[in-house]
């Protein structure tokens, strides 16, 4: 990982290459909505010294309020779209992308980050826990797939009511048994 740099992607052509990397992922996740991806608050790129994009991850877009108006979603960030090229896996790149997203979220003034991870995605679960995230609860996927999705969060400031924020984000989803 010594030759990998983690940078914020700003150029449209870099974002397009990152989207291609996500589109080519080898899991059975739902297809990438390119418009949503291009409006992310931040897209972090893992680049080789030669400039090849070998990984990416985002802090998804968000604005307005959550729940009954009690949480300013501008201070809440959702992590997503973390992908590392198969030839570069098991080198700490996913962890580097996660740490860079935490750094960027703090710089943007966010107070809490959260992520939803499917139960079978143990690598992503371990990545978040290693970065200091807390497991909150499991819920059934709202896509009707029957998949269990774990919710994770990381408080970035001291005065965060994580329980209230997470409950407002989850809404009326069905808890997994």
Secondary structure, DSSP 8 states (H G I E B T S, - for coil): -TTEEEEE--SHHHHHHHHHHHHT-SS------HHHHHT-SEEEEEEETT--EEEEEEE----SEETTTTEEGGGEEEEEEEEE-GGGTTSSHHHHHHHHHHHHHHHTT-SEEEEEEETT-HHHHHHHHHTT-EEEEEEE-TTSS--EEEEEEEE-STT--HHHHHHHHHTT--B--
